[in-house]
Amino acid sequence: MTYQIDHLVISAGDLEQGRDWAEALLGVPFGPRGEHKDMATENRLVAMTRPDGEKAYLEVIAPDPNAQRPDFPRWFDLDNFGGTPKLTNWVVACADLEEAWERAPADVGRIMSFRRGDYAWRMIVPETGILPFDNCFPALIEWHSPHPAPKLLDPGLAFRRLKISHPDAEGLRAALSPFIEAMENVRIVQAKTPGLTAEIGTASGEIWIA
């Protein structure tokens, strides 16, 4: 089964702060506000093109202050997010979520179903809100509707590469091996602090998001 990067996640404590930060960094506008009622989060999206020519997207996401907090941790560890907006997660698309779940680390989470407007998807959500390897392992998603990226605002962003840093780079590389075989633009490096850095091509040059 082939896995591909579906989208990258920029977390923020406040959605508009996150949007302003991302727009200033990339020099492009993000789309209108959306919400995830089951997770009490809100987001803004913008399209980007993968190296294979297919569309993916960037997501700015934050807790929705007007929604009732769920009785379980929100995805992407948003309940504990603080400070400046930053790139916190990556999401990988697959055709068979059950198969992907079996290949993933044991603590990857549970499969949940979501729907928003014309879009429907299933996603593996960790019980703690934190994905394996300190959120450096990707969230796994399976779309049950047309992908949203082709209909998003498309200012010409191009996804170049993703660098994943982690103290246990060898263990992370082993856990990711079934998922990144076709991803030449994903690199795992040894580092004291876990984190993600993405290179995005823009009209004004290459920008790194961290």
ABEGO torsion letter per residue (X at the ends): XBBBBABBBBBBABAAAAAAAAAAAAGBBBBBBBBBAAAGBBBBBBBBBBAAGBBBBBBBBBBBAABBBBABBBBGGAAABBEBBBBABBBBBBABAAAAAAABBAAAEBBBBBBBEABBBBBBBBAAGBBBGGGABBBBBBBABBBAAAABBBAGBBBABBBBBBABAAAAAAAAAAAAAABAABBBBBBABBEBBBBBBBAAEBBBBX
